[in-house]
């Protein structure tokens, strides 16, 4: 998530929002948001994970990385599901994808 925070100005310039979600309580989610520089929703549940078809890890009661790039019309432009840190969407790639799509209009 740090990469998204580092490029937050680029996202702002494109009119794009970055929102993360966590199983954490509001206080811990705020700490993560402050560290990463992106908005962090809190209280993700197993039901939320199931609604997204994401992996839920019982051992730690967490949702594994589930990333979505959604356009202004609500269409999913890209998605990534991981069972760990490998394979996550790169912030610079998202910016390039948005710019490419905008250039196509």
DRENMAR-369537 format. One record per atom (N, C-alpha, C, CB): x, y, z; residue number from 1; atom name; residue in three letters. Coordinates in Angstrom, 2 decimals, m for minus. Glycine has a CB too. Example, Ala and Ser with C-alpha at 12.3 -4.5 7.8 and 13.67 -1.06 7.14 Angstrom:
((13.19; m5.69; 7.80); 1; 'N'; 'ALA'),
((12.30; m4.50; 7.80); 1; 'CA'; 'ALA'),
((13.20; m3.30; 7.80); 1; 'C'; 'ALA'),
((11.31; m4.47; 9.05); 1; 'CB'; 'ALA'),
((12.85; m2.25; 7.08); 2; 'N'; 'SER'),
((13.67; m1.06; 7.14); 2; 'CA'; 'SER'),
((12.90; 0.03; 7.87); 2; 'C'; 'SER'),
((14.08; m0.60; 5.72); 2; 'CB'; 'SER'),
END
This chain:
((0.81; m1.19; 0.00); 1; 'N'; 'UNK'),
((0.00; 0.00; 0.00); 1; 'CA'; 'UNK'),
((0.85; 1.26; 0.00); 1; 'C'; 'UNK'),
((m0.92; 0.00; 1.19); 1; 'CB'; 'UNK'),
((2.07; 1.12; 0.47); 2; 'N'; 'UNK'),
((2.94; 2.29; 0.54); 2; 'CA'; 'UNK'),
((3.14; 2.90; m0.84); 2; 'C'; 'UNK'),
((4.28; 1.92; 1.15); 2; 'CB'; 'UNK'),
((3.25; 2.06; m1.86); 3; 'N'; 'UNK'),
((3.44; 2.56; m3.22); 3; 'CA'; 'UNK'),
((2.28; 3.44; m3.67); 3; 'C'; 'UNK'),
((3.61; 1.42; m4.19); 3; 'CB'; 'UNK'),
((1.08; 3.09; m3.25); 4; 'N'; 'UNK'),
((m0.09; 3.89; m3.60); 4; 'CA'; 'UNK'),
((m0.04; 5.23; m2.86); 4; 'C'; 'UNK'),
((m1.39; 3.14; m3.27); 4; 'CB'; 'UNK'),
((0.37; 5.20; m1.62); 5; 'N'; 'UNK'),
((0.51; 6.44; m0.87); 5; 'CA'; 'UNK'),
((1.55; 7.37; m1.46); 5; 'C'; 'UNK'),
((0.85; 6.15; 0.56); 5; 'CB'; 'UNK'),
((2.67; 6.77; m1.91); 6; 'N'; 'UNK'),
((3.74; 7.57; m2.51); 6; 'CA'; 'UNK'),
((3.30; 8.25; m3.80); 6; 'C'; 'UNK'),
((4.96; 6.70; m2.78); 6; 'CB'; 'UNK'),
((2.36; 7.66; m4.50); 7; 'N'; 'UNK'),
((1.88; 8.21; m5.78); 7; 'CA'; 'UNK'),
((0.50; 8.86; m5.64); 7; 'C'; 'UNK'),
((1.83; 7.12; m6.84); 7; 'CB'; 'UNK'),
((0.10; 9.18; m4.41); 8; 'N'; 'UNK'),
((m1.23; 9.72; m4.16); 8; 'CA'; 'UNK'),
((m1.50; 10.98; m4.98); 8; 'C'; 'UNK'),
((m1.42; 10.03; m2.69); 8; 'CB'; 'UNK'),
((m0.51; 11.85; m5.14); 9; 'N'; 'UNK'),
((m0.71; 13.07; m5.92); 9; 'CA'; 'UNK'),
((m1.05; 12.72; m7.37); 9; 'C'; 'UNK'),
((0.55; 13.96; m5.87); 9; 'CB'; 'UNK'),
((m0.40; 11.71; m7.92); 10; 'N'; 'UNK'),
((m0.70; 11.28; m9.29); 10; 'CA'; 'UNK'),
((m2.14; 10.78; m9.40); 10; 'C'; 'UNK'),
((0.28; 10.17; m9.73); 10; 'CB'; 'UNK'),
((m2.58; 10.02; m8.41); 11; 'N'; 'UNK'),
((m3.96; 9.56; m8.41); 11; 'CA'; 'UNK'),
((m4.92; 10.74; m8.29); 11; 'C'; 'UNK'),
((m4.20; 8.57; m7.26); 11; 'CB'; 'UNK'),
((m4.60; 11.69; m7.41); 12; 'N'; 'UNK'),
((m5.43; 12.88; m7.26); 12; 'CA'; 'UNK'),
((m5.52; 13.65; m8.58); 12; 'C'; 'UNK'),
((m4.86; 13.80; m6.15); 12; 'CB'; 'UNK'),
((m4.38; 13.79; m9.26); 13; 'N'; 'UNK'),
((m4.36; 14.51; m10.54); 13; 'CA'; 'UNK'),
((m5.24; 13.83; m11.59); 13; 'C'; 'UNK'),
((m2.92; 14.61; m11.07); 13; 'CB'; 'UNK'),
((m5.39; 12.51; m11.49); 14; 'N'; 'UNK'),
((m6.24; 11.76; m12.42); 14; 'CA'; 'UNK'),
((m7.70; 11.70; m11.97); 14; 'C'; 'UNK'),
((m5.70; 10.35; m12.59); 14; 'CB'; 'UNK'),
((m7.97; 12.21; m10.78); 15; 'N'; 'UNK'),
((m9.33; 12.12; m10.24); 15; 'CA'; 'UNK'),
((m9.65; 10.73; m9.74); 15; 'C'; 'UNK'),
((m10.35; 12.53; m11.29); 15; 'CB'; 'UNK'),
((m8.62; 9.95; m9.42); 16; 'N'; 'UNK'),
((m8.79; 8.57; m8.95); 16; 'CA'; 'UNK'),
((m8.64; 8.52; m7.44); 16; 'C'; 'UNK'),
((m7.77; 7.62; m9.63); 16; 'CB'; 'UNK'),
((m9.40; 7.61; m6.83); 17; 'N'; 'UNK'),
((m9.31; 7.42; m5.38); 17; 'CA'; 'UNK'),
((m8.71; 6.06; m5.07); 17; 'C'; 'UNK'),
((m10.70; 7.57; m4.72); 17; 'CB'; 'UNK'),
((m7.90; 6.01; m4.05); 18; 'N'; 'UNK'),
((m7.34; 4.76; m3.56); 18; 'CA'; 'UNK'),
((m7.94; 4.51; m2.19); 18; 'C'; 'UNK'),
((m5.77; 4.81; m3.50); 18; 'CB'; 'UNK'),
((m8.55; 3.34; m2.03); 19; 'N'; 'UNK'),
((m9.17; 2.98; m0.76); 19; 'CA'; 'UNK'),
((m8.75; 1.55; m0.42); 19; 'C'; 'UNK'),
((m10.73; 3.11; m0.82); 19; 'CB'; 'UNK'),
((m8.18; 1.37; 0.75); 20; 'N'; 'UNK'),
((m7.82; 0.05; 1.23); 20; 'CA'; 'UNK'),
((m8.86; m0.38; 2.26); 20; 'C'; 'UNK'),
((m6.37; 0.04; 1.85); 20; 'CB'; 'UNK'),
((m8.88; m1.66; 2.56); 21; 'N'; 'UNK'),
((m9.81; m2.17; 3.58); 21; 'CA'; 'UNK'),
((m9.06; m3.18; 4.44); 21; 'C'; 'UNK'),
((m11.07; m2.82; 2.93); 21; 'CB'; 'UNK'),
((m9.43; m3.22; 5.71); 22; 'N'; 'UNK'),
((m8.72; m4.05; 6.67); 22; 'CA'; 'UNK'),
((m9.70; m4.69; 7.65); 22; 'C'; 'UNK'),
((m7.68; m3.23; 7.42); 22; 'CB'; 'UNK'),
((m9.28; m5.77; 8.26); 23; 'N'; 'UNK'),
((m10.08; m6.39; 9.31); 23; 'CA'; 'UNK'),
((m9.93; m5.62; 10.63); 23; 'C'; 'UNK'),
((m9.67; m7.86; 9.50); 23; 'CB'; 'UNK'),
((m9.00; m4.68; 10.66); 24; 'N'; 'UNK'),
((m8.69; m3.96; 11.89); 24; 'CA'; 'UNK'),
((m9.85; m3.11; 12.40); 24; 'C'; 'UNK'),
((m7.50; m3.08; 11.66); 24; 'CB'; 'UNK'),
((m9.74; m2.75; 13.68); 25; 'N'; 'UNK'),
((m10.70; m1.82; 14.28); 25; 'CA'; 'UNK'),
((m10.38; m0.41; 13.78); 25; 'C'; 'UNK'),
((m10.66; m1.90; 15.85); 25; 'CB'; 'UNK'),
((m11.28; 0.54; 14.02); 26; 'N'; 'UNK'),
((m11.06; 1.90; 13.50); 26; 'CA'; 'UNK'),
((m9.73; 2.53; 13.91); 26; 'C'; 'UNK'),
((m12.17; 2.78; 13.96); 26; 'CB'; 'UNK'),
((m9.29; 2.33; 15.13); 27; 'N'; 'UNK'),
((m8.04; 2.93; 15.59); 27; 'CA'; 'UNK'),
((m6.83; 2.39; 14.85); 27; 'C'; 'UNK'),
((m7.87; 2.70; 17.06); 27; 'CB'; 'UNK'),
((m6.76; 1.08; 14.68); 28; 'N'; 'UNK'),
((m5.63; 0.49; 13.96); 28; 'CA'; 'UNK'),
((m5.70; 0.80; 12.47); 28; 'C'; 'UNK'),
((m5.59; m1.03; 14.17); 28; 'CB'; 'UNK'),
((m6.90; 0.85; 11.92); 29; 'N'; 'UNK'),
((m7.04; 1.23; 10.51); 29; 'CA'; 'UNK'),
((m6.53; 2.65; 10.28); 29; 'C'; 'UNK'),
((m8.52; 1.10; 10.05); 29; 'CB'; 'UNK'),
((m6.80; 3.55; 11.22); 30; 'N'; 'UNK'),
((m6.32; 4.93; 11.13); 30; 'CA'; 'UNK'),
((m4.80; 4.97; 11.16); 30; 'C'; 'UNK'),
((m6.89; 5.78; 12.28); 30; 'CB'; 'UNK'),
((m4.18; 4.15; 12.01); 31; 'N'; 'UNK'),
((m2.71; 4.10; 12.08); 31; 'CA'; 'UNK'),
((m2.13; 3.64; 10.74); 31; 'C'; 'UNK'),
((m2.25; 3.15; 13.21); 31; 'CB'; 'UNK'),
((m2.74; 2.62; 10.14); 32; 'N'; 'UNK'),
((m2.29; 2.13; 8.84); 32; 'CA'; 'UNK'),
((m2.45; 3.22; 7.78); 32; 'C'; 'UNK'),
((m3.08; 0.85; 8.42); 32; 'CB'; 'UNK'),
((m3.58; 3.89; 7.81); 33; 'N'; 'UNK'),
((m3.84; 4.98; 6.85); 33; 'CA'; 'UNK'),
((m2.79; 6.08; 6.98); 33; 'C'; 'UNK'),
((m5.24; 5.56; 7.05); 33; 'CB'; 'UNK'),
((m2.47; 6.43; 8.20); 34; 'N'; 'UNK'),
((m1.48; 7.48; 8.44); 34; 'CA'; 'UNK'),
((m0.09; 7.06; 7.95); 34; 'C'; 'UNK'),
((m1.42; 7.83; 9.93); 34; 'CB'; 'UNK'),
((0.25; 5.79; 8.12); 35; 'N'; 'UNK'),
((1.55; 5.29; 7.69); 35; 'CA'; 'UNK'),
((1.64; 5.19; 6.17); 35; 'C'; 'UNK'),
((1.82; 3.92; 8.32); 35; 'CB'; 'UNK'),
((0.56; 4.77; 5.54); 36; 'N'; 'UNK'),
((0.59; 4.50; 4.09); 36; 'CA'; 'UNK'),
((0.16; 5.69; 3.24); 36; 'C'; 'UNK'),
((m0.28; 3.34; 3.78); 36; 'CB'; 'UNK'),
((m0.59; 6.60; 3.81); 37; 'N'; 'UNK'),
((m1.04; 7.75; 3.05); 37; 'CA'; 'UNK'),
((m2.25; 7.47; 2.16); 37; 'C'; 'UNK'),
((0.07; 8.25; 2.22); 37; 'CB'; 'UNK'),
((m2.99; 6.41; 2.45); 38; 'N'; 'UNK'),
((m4.23; 6.12; 1.71); 38; 'CA'; 'UNK'),
((m5.36; 5.89; 2.70); 38; 'C'; 'UNK'),
((m4.05; 4.88; 0.76); 38; 'CB'; 'UNK'),
((m6.58; 6.09; 2.23); 39; 'N'; 'UNK'),
((m7.75; 5.83; 3.08); 39; 'CA'; 'UNK'),
((m7.85; 4.33; 3.36); 39; 'C'; 'UNK'),
((m9.06; 6.35; 2.40); 39; 'CB'; 'UNK'),
((m8.19; 3.97; 4.59); 40; 'N'; 'UNK'),
((m8.32; 2.57; 4.97); 40; 'CA'; 'UNK'),
((m9.66; 2.36; 5.67); 40; 'C'; 'UNK'),
((m7.14; 2.12; 5.89); 40; 'CB'; 'UNK'),
((m10.52; 1.58; 5.04); 41; 'N'; 'UNK'),
((m11.78; 1.18; 5.67); 41; 'CA'; 'UNK'),
((m11.46; 0.11; 6.72); 41; 'C'; 'UNK'),
((m12.81; 0.65; 4.61); 41; 'CB'; 'UNK'),
((m12.34; m0.11; 7.63); 42; 'N'; 'UNK'),
((m12.06; m1.05; 8.72); 42; 'CA'; 'UNK'),
((m13.20; m2.07; 8.87); 42; 'C'; 'UNK'),
((m11.85; m0.30; 10.05); 42; 'CB'; 'UNK'),
((m12.92; m3.12; 9.62); 43; 'N'; 'UNK'),
((m13.95; m4.08; 9.98); 43; 'CA'; 'UNK'),
((m14.34; m5.07; 8.90); 43; 'C'; 'UNK'),
((m15.14; m3.35; 10.40); 43; 'CB'; 'UNK'),
((m13.46; m5.36; 7.95); 44; 'N'; 'UNK'),
((m13.77; m6.35; 6.91); 44; 'CA'; 'UNK'),
((m14.03; m7.69; 7.60); 44; 'C'; 'UNK'),
((m12.60; m6.46; 5.85); 44; 'CB'; 'UNK'),
((m15.08; m8.36; 7.19); 45; 'N'; 'UNK'),
((m15.48; m9.62; 7.81); 45; 'CA'; 'UNK'),
((m15.35; m10.79; 6.83); 45; 'C'; 'UNK'),
((m16.94; m9.52; 8.32); 45; 'CB'; 'UNK'),
((m15.53; m11.97; 7.34); 46; 'N'; 'UNK'),
((m15.54; m13.17; 6.51); 46; 'CA'; 'UNK'),
((m16.65; m13.06; 5.45); 46; 'C'; 'UNK'),
((m15.73; m14.45; 7.37); 46; 'CB'; 'UNK'),
((m17.80; m12.51; 5.83); 47; 'N'; 'UNK'),
((m18.89; m12.33; 4.87); 47; 'CA'; 'UNK'),
((m18.47; m11.40; 3.73); 47; 'C'; 'UNK'),
((m20.15; m11.77; 5.58); 47; 'CB'; 'UNK'),
((m17.72; m10.34; 4.06); 48; 'N'; 'UNK'),
((m17.22; m9.44; 3.02); 48; 'CA'; 'UNK'),
((m16.28; m10.19; 2.08); 48; 'C'; 'UNK'),
((m16.49; m8.23; 3.65); 48; 'CB'; 'UNK'),
((m15.39; m10.99; 2.65); 49; 'N'; 'UNK'),
((m14.45; m11.77; 1.84); 49; 'CA'; 'UNK'),
((m15.21; m12.72; 0.92); 49; 'C'; 'UNK'),
((m13.48; m12.56; 2.74); 49; 'CB'; 'UNK'),
((m16.22; m13.37; 1.43); 50; 'N'; 'UNK'),
((m17.01; m14.30; 0.62); 50; 'CA'; 'UNK'),
((m17.74; m13.56; m0.50); 50; 'C'; 'UNK'),
((m18.01; m15.07; 1.49); 50; 'CB'; 'UNK'),
((m18.24; m12.37; m0.22); 51; 'N'; 'UNK'),
((m18.94; m11.59; m1.24); 51; 'CA'; 'UNK'),
((m18.00; m11.21; m2.39); 51; 'C'; 'UNK'),
((m19.56; m10.32; m0.61); 51; 'CB'; 'UNK'),
((m16.71; m11.06; m2.08); 52; 'N'; 'UNK'),
((m15.71; m10.71; m3.09); 52; 'CA'; 'UNK'),
((m15.04; m11.94; m3.69); 52; 'C'; 'UNK'),
((m14.66; m9.80; m2.48); 52; 'CB'; 'UNK'),
((m15.42; m13.14; m3.22); 53; 'N'; 'UNK'),
((m14.75; m14.39; m3.61); 53; 'CA'; 'UNK'),
((m13.27; m14.36; m3.25); 53; 'C'; 'UNK'),
((m14.91; m14.64; m5.12); 53; 'CB'; 'UNK'),
((m12.94; m13.71; m2.17); 54; 'N'; 'UNK'),
((m11.56; m13.61; m1.70); 54; 'CA'; 'UNK'),
((m11.23; m14.76; m0.76); 54; 'C'; 'UNK'),
((m11.33; m12.26; m0.99); 54; 'CB'; 'UNK'),
((m9.94; m14.94; m0.54); 55; 'N'; 'UNK'),
((m9.51; m15.95; 0.41); 55; 'CA'; 'UNK'),
((m9.56; m15.39; 1.81); 55; 'C'; 'UNK'),
((m8.09; m16.46; 0.08); 55; 'CB'; 'UNK'),
((m10.16; m16.13; 2.72); 56; 'N'; 'UNK'),
((m10.20; m15.77; 4.12); 56; 'CA'; 'UNK'),
((m9.26; m16.72; 4.85); 56; 'C'; 'UNK'),
((m11.66; m15.83; 4.70); 56; 'CB'; 'UNK'),
((m8.36; m16.17; 5.63); 57; 'N'; 'UNK'),
((m7.42; m16.99; 6.39); 57; 'CA'; 'UNK'),
((m7.95; m17.17; 7.80); 57; 'C'; 'UNK'),
((m6.01; m16.36; 6.41); 57; 'CB'; 'UNK'),
((m8.35; m18.39; 8.11); 58; 'N'; 'UNK'),
((m8.91; m18.69; 9.43); 58; 'CA'; 'UNK'),
((m7.90; m18.50; 10.55); 58; 'C'; 'UNK'),
((m9.43; m20.10; 9.46); 58; 'CB'; 'UNK'),
((m6.64; m18.88; 10.31); 59; 'N'; 'UNK'),
((m5.62; m18.83; 11.36); 59; 'CA'; 'UNK'),
((m5.49; m17.44; 11.97); 59; 'C'; 'UNK'),
((m4.28; m19.27; 10.80); 59; 'CB'; 'UNK'),
((m5.50; m16.41; 11.12); 60; 'N'; 'UNK'),
((m5.36; m15.03; 11.63); 60; 'CA'; 'UNK'),
((m6.64; m14.21; 11.50); 60; 'C'; 'UNK'),
((m4.24; m14.33; 10.89); 60; 'CB'; 'UNK'),
((m7.69; m14.82; 10.99); 61; 'N'; 'UNK'),
((m8.97; m14.13; 10.76); 61; 'CA'; 'UNK'),
((m8.77; m12.86; 9.93); 61; 'C'; 'UNK'),
((m9.63; m13.77; 12.10); 61; 'CB'; 'UNK'),
((m8.14; m13.05; 8.76); 62; 'N'; 'UNK'),
((m7.90; m11.92; 7.86); 62; 'CA'; 'UNK'),
((m8.32; m12.27; 6.45); 62; 'C'; 'UNK'),
((m6.43; m11.49; 7.90); 62; 'CB'; 'UNK'),
((m8.59; m11.24; 5.68); 63; 'N'; 'UNK'),
((m8.83; m11.39; 4.25); 63; 'CA'; 'UNK'),
((m7.47; m11.27; 3.56); 63; 'C'; 'UNK'),
((m9.87; m10.31; 3.71); 63; 'CB'; 'UNK'),
((m7.22; m12.14; 2.61); 64; 'N'; 'UNK'),
((m5.98; m12.04; 1.84); 64; 'CA'; 'UNK'),
((m6.15; m10.95; 0.78); 64; 'C'; 'UNK'),
((m5.61; m13.42; 1.19); 64; 'CB'; 'UNK'),
((m5.04; m10.44; 0.23); 65; 'N'; 'UNK'),
((m5.12; m9.33; m0.71); 65; 'CA'; 'UNK'),
((m6.11; m9.56; m1.85); 65; 'C'; 'UNK'),
((m3.76; m9.05; m1.27); 65; 'CB'; 'UNK'),
((m7.00; m8.63; m2.01); 66; 'N'; 'UNK'),
((m8.01; m8.63; m3.07); 66; 'CA'; 'UNK'),
((m8.08; m7.20; m3.59); 66; 'C'; 'UNK'),
((m9.43; m9.15; m2.56); 66; 'CB'; 'UNK'),
((m7.59; m7.01; m4.80); 67; 'N'; 'UNK'),
((m7.44; m5.65; m5.32); 67; 'CA'; 'UNK'),
((m8.29; m5.46; m6.56); 67; 'C'; 'UNK'),
((m5.97; m5.34; m5.62); 67; 'CB'; 'UNK'),
((m8.88; m4.29; m6.65); 68; 'N'; 'UNK'),
((m9.75; m3.98; m7.78); 68; 'CA'; 'UNK'),
((m9.49; m2.56; m8.27); 68; 'C'; 'UNK'),
((m11.22; m4.15; m7.39); 68; 'CB'; 'UNK'),
((m9.46; m2.39; m9.58); 69; 'N'; 'UNK'),
((m9.43; m1.07; m10.19); 69; 'CA'; 'UNK'),
((m10.79; m0.93; m10.85); 69; 'C'; 'UNK'),
((m8.22; m0.90; m11.24); 69; 'CB'; 'UNK'),
((m11.56; 0.04; m10.39); 70; 'N'; 'UNK'),
((m12.94; 0.22; m10.83); 70; 'CA'; 'UNK'),
((m13.06; 1.57; m11.49); 70; 'C'; 'UNK'),
((m13.93; 0.08; m9.65); 70; 'CB'; 'UNK'),
((m13.66; 1.61; m12.69); 71; 'N'; 'UNK'),
((m13.78; 2.88; m13.39); 71; 'CA'; 'UNK'),
((m14.96; 3.69; m12.85); 71; 'C'; 'UNK'),
((m13.94; 2.65; m14.90); 71; 'CB'; 'UNK'),
((m15.14; 4.88; m13.38); 72; 'N'; 'UNK'),
((m16.18; 5.79; m12.89); 72; 'CA'; 'UNK'),
((m17.58; 5.23; m13.08); 72; 'C'; 'UNK'),
((m16.07; 7.12; m13.59); 72; 'CB'; 'UNK'),
((m17.75; 4.28; m14.01); 73; 'N'; 'UNK'),
((m19.06; 3.67; m14.25); 73; 'CA'; 'UNK'),
((m19.28; 2.42; m13.40); 73; 'C'; 'UNK'),
((m19.21; 3.33; m15.71); 73; 'CB'; 'UNK'),
((m18.31; 2.08; m12.54); 74; 'N'; 'UNK'),
((m18.44; 0.91; m11.69); 74; 'CA'; 'UNK'),
((m17.97; m0.39; m12.33); 74; 'C'; 'UNK'),
((m19.85; 0.77; m11.27); 74; 'CB'; 'UNK'),
((m17.34; m0.31; m13.50); 75; 'N'; 'UNK'),
((m16.84; m1.50; m14.19); 75; 'CA'; 'UNK'),
((m15.45; m1.85; m13.66); 75; 'C'; 'UNK'),
((m16.79; m1.27; m15.73); 75; 'CB'; 'UNK'),
((m15.22; m3.12; m13.39); 76; 'N'; 'UNK'),
((m13.92; m3.58; m12.93); 76; 'CA'; 'UNK'),
((m12.97; m3.59; m14.12); 76; 'C'; 'UNK'),
((m14.01; m4.99; m12.28); 76; 'CB'; 'UNK'),
((m11.92; m2.77; m14.03); 77; 'N'; 'UNK'),
((m10.91; m2.68; m15.09); 77; 'CA'; 'UNK'),
((m9.81; m3.71; m14.89); 77; 'C'; 'UNK'),
((m10.32; m1.28; m15.15); 77; 'CB'; 'UNK'),
((m9.50; m4.03; m13.64); 78; 'N'; 'UNK'),
((m8.47; m5.00; m13.31); 78; 'CA'; 'UNK'),
((m8.74; m5.52; m11.91); 78; 'C'; 'UNK'),
((m7.04; m4.37; m13.41); 78; 'CB'; 'UNK'),
((m8.30; m6.74; m11.66); 79; 'N'; 'UNK'),
((m8.43; m7.30; m10.32); 79; 'CA'; 'UNK'),
((m7.29; m8.26; m10.06); 79; 'C'; 'UNK'),
((m9.79; m8.01; m10.14); 79; 'CB'; 'UNK'),
((m7.01; m8.47; m8.79); 80; 'N'; 'UNK'),
((m5.96; m9.39; m8.39); 80; 'CA'; 'UNK'),
((m6.36; m10.00; m7.06); 80; 'C'; 'UNK'),
((m4.57; m8.66; m8.28); 80; 'CB'; 'UNK'),
((m6.26; m11.31; m6.99); 81; 'N'; 'UNK'),
((m6.47; m12.03; m5.74); 81; 'CA'; 'UNK'),
((m5.17; m12.72; m5.40); 81; 'C'; 'UNK'),
((m7.66; m13.07; m5.86); 81; 'CB'; 'UNK'),
((m4.72; m12.60; m4.17); 82; 'N'; 'UNK'),
((m3.47; m13.22; m3.75); 82; 'CA'; 'UNK'),
((m3.70; m14.02; m2.47); 82; 'C'; 'UNK'),
((m2.38; m12.16; m3.54); 82; 'CB'; 'UNK'),
((m2.79; m14.94; m2.22); 83; 'N'; 'UNK'),
((m2.81; m15.65; m0.95); 83; 'CA'; 'UNK'),
((m1.59; m15.24; m0.13); 83; 'C'; 'UNK'),
((m2.83; m17.20; m1.17); 83; 'CB'; 'UNK'),
((m1.01; m14.11; m0.50); 84; 'N'; 'UNK'),
((0.17; m13.58; 0.19); 84; 'CA'; 'UNK'),
((0.65; m12.33; m0.52); 84; 'C'; 'UNK'),
((1.30; m14.64; 0.25); 84; 'CB'; 'UNK'),
((1.90; m11.92; m0.26); 85; 'N'; 'UNK'),
((2.38; m10.64; m0.78); 85; 'CA'; 'UNK'),
((2.75; m10.64; m2.26); 85; 'C'; 'UNK'),
((3.56; m10.23; 0.00); 85; 'CB'; 'UNK'),
((2.91; m11.80; m2.88); 86; 'N'; 'UNK'),
((3.32; m11.85; m4.29); 86; 'CA'; 'UNK'),
((2.10; m11.68; m5.19); 86; 'C'; 'UNK'),
((4.04; m13.19; m4.60); 86; 'CB'; 'UNK'),
((2.27; m10.89; m6.26); 87; 'N'; 'UNK'),
((1.21; m10.74; m7.24); 87; 'CA'; 'UNK'),
((0.27; m9.57; m7.01); 87; 'C'; 'UNK'),
((0.42; m11.96; m7.28); 87; 'CB'; 'UNK'),
((0.64; m8.67; m6.16); 88; 'N'; 'UNK'),
((m0.23; m7.52; m5.92); 88; 'CA'; 'UNK'),
((m0.10; m6.51; m7.05); 88; 'C'; 'UNK'),
((0.11; m6.86; m4.58); 88; 'CB'; 'UNK'),
((m1.13; m5.71; m7.22); 89; 'N'; 'UNK'),
((m1.16; m4.69; m8.27); 89; 'CA'; 'UNK'),
((m0.21; m3.56; m7.88); 89; 'C'; 'UNK'),
((m2.60; m4.15; m8.49); 89; 'CB'; 'UNK'),
((0.60; m3.12; m8.85); 90; 'N'; 'UNK'),
((1.55; m2.05; m8.64); 90; 'CA'; 'UNK'),
((0.89; m0.69; m8.90); 90; 'C'; 'UNK'),
((2.79; m2.24; m9.55); 90; 'CB'; 'UNK'),
((1.14; 0.26; m8.02); 91; 'N'; 'UNK'),
((0.52; 1.58; m8.13); 91; 'CA'; 'UNK'),
((0.85; 2.27; m9.45); 91; 'C'; 'UNK'),
((0.96; 2.47; m6.98); 91; 'CB'; 'UNK'),
((2.11; 2.20; m9.87); 92; 'N'; 'UNK'),
((2.51; 2.85; m11.13); 92; 'CA'; 'UNK'),
((1.80; 2.20; m12.32); 92; 'C'; 'UNK'),
((4.05; 2.77; m11.32); 92; 'CB'; 'UNK'),
((1.56; 0.90; m12.26); 93; 'N'; 'UNK'),
((0.83; 0.22; m13.33); 93; 'CA'; 'UNK'),
((m0.62; 0.69; m13.40); 93; 'C'; 'UNK'),
((0.88; m1.30; m13.13); 93; 'CB'; 'UNK'),
((m1.21; 0.95; m12.25); 94; 'N'; 'UNK'),
((m2.60; 1.44; m12.22); 94; 'CA'; 'UNK'),
((m2.65; 2.83; m12.86); 94; 'C'; 'UNK'),
((m3.15; 1.49; m10.75); 94; 'CB'; 'UNK'),
((m1.70; 3.68; m12.53); 95; 'N'; 'UNK'),
((m1.66; 5.02; m13.12); 95; 'CA'; 'UNK'),
((m1.51; 4.92; m14.64); 95; 'C'; 'UNK'),
((m0.50; 5.86; m12.52); 95; 'CB'; 'UNK'),
((m0.60; 4.06; m15.10); 96; 'N'; 'UNK'),
((m0.40; 3.88; m16.54); 96; 'CA'; 'UNK'),
((m1.68; 3.36; m17.20); 96; 'C'; 'UNK'),
((0.76; 2.90; m16.80); 96; 'CB'; 'UNK'),
((m2.38; 2.44; m16.55); 97; 'N'; 'UNK'),
((m3.62; 1.90; m17.11); 97; 'CA'; 'UNK'),
((m4.69; 2.99; m17.22); 97; 'C'; 'UNK'),
((m4.13; 0.74; m16.24); 97; 'CB'; 'UNK'),
((m4.82; 3.81; m16.18); 98; 'N'; 'UNK'),
((m5.81; 4.89; m16.21); 98; 'CA'; 'UNK'),
((m5.47; 5.89; m17.32); 98; 'C'; 'UNK'),
((m5.88; 5.61; m14.84); 98; 'CB'; 'UNK'),
((m4.20; 6.27; m17.41); 99; 'N'; 'UNK'),
((m3.80; 7.21; m18.46); 99; 'CA'; 'UNK'),
((m4.04; 6.63; m19.85); 99; 'C'; 'UNK'),
((m2.31; 7.58; m18.30); 99; 'CB'; 'UNK'),
((m3.74; 5.36; m20.03); 100; 'N'; 'UNK'),
((m3.97; 4.71; m21.32); 100; 'CA'; 'UNK'),
((m5.45; 4.70; m21.66); 100; 'C'; 'UNK'),
((m3.42; 3.26; m21.31); 100; 'CB'; 'UNK'),
((m6.27; 4.36; m20.69); 101; 'N'; 'UNK'),
((m7.72; 4.33; m20.93); 101; 'CA'; 'UNK'),
((m8.25; 5.72; m21.25); 101; 'C'; 'UNK'),
((m8.45; 3.76; m19.71); 101; 'CB'; 'UNK'),
((m7.78; 6.72; m20.54); 102; 'N'; 'UNK'),
((m8.21; 8.10; m20.80); 102; 'CA'; 'UNK'),
((m7.79; 8.55; m22.20); 102; 'C'; 'UNK'),
((m7.63; 9.06; m19.74); 102; 'CB'; 'UNK'),
((m6.61; 8.13; m22.63); 103; 'N'; 'UNK'),
((m6.13; 8.50; m23.97); 103; 'CA'; 'UNK'),
((m6.96; 7.84; m25.06); 103; 'C'; 'UNK'),
((m4.65; 8.11; m24.13); 103; 'CB'; 'UNK'),
((m7.60; 6.71; m24.74); 104; 'N'; 'UNK'),
((m8.43; 5.99; m25.70); 104; 'CA'; 'UNK'),
((m9.78; 6.67; m25.93); 104; 'C'; 'UNK'),
((m8.64; 4.57; m25.24); 104; 'CB'; 'UNK'),
((m10.19; 7.50; m24.99); 105; 'N'; 'UNK'),
((m11.51; 8.14; m25.09); 105; 'CA'; 'UNK'),
((m11.55; 9.16; m26.20); 105; 'C'; 'UNK'),
((m11.89; 8.80; m23.78); 105; 'CB'; 'UNK'),
END
